[in-house]
């Protein structure tokens, strides 16, 4: 007898409707008014329905609404920056994103904005500093979930924006948008062939 926890085969899976094409996860103090804002504007300008946290309705419970929005997004772009791991909210978002990647086949694109992907993967540098604090103040299971999510996300193919390369941001946006558009073309073709 088959287990009730088995995922349905791809031939029996219906095409899922998403509220957003892209969910942006980022540390506001690091990138809200520069990289992430430019990325949002460029994605929106290309007709890609993108969510960032300033779109939440006033009065809504922020955490549950953010987690719901992650589930309703086809793709997540995670912008890792110097203070990303200092935010419990960002780490909770990332854990949810990686859960959706596993359970709902959400696409995840990491962007390493002025951070070394190795620091994210191994939780060293500013990421290590953040975890020194979290390990003293947060439940151990939750901290391990965050660590696992960072490691998993940093092992994905992504984009690395180094110091001194801000003048190439338009190029990075073009690459990200190009990958997204190619992804949607692939999905559309696949759906038409079913």
Buried (B, 14 or more C-beta within 10 A) or exposed (E): EEEEEEEEEEEEEEEEEBEBBBBBBBBBEBBBEEBBBBBBEBBEEBEBEBBBBEEBEEEEEEEEBBBBBBBBBBBBBBBBBBBBBBBBBBBBBBBBBBBBBEEBEBBBBBBBBBBBBEBBBBBEBBBEBBBEEBEEEBEEEBBEBBBEBBBBBBEBEBBBBEEEEBEEBEEBBEEBBEBBEEBBEEEEEEEEEE
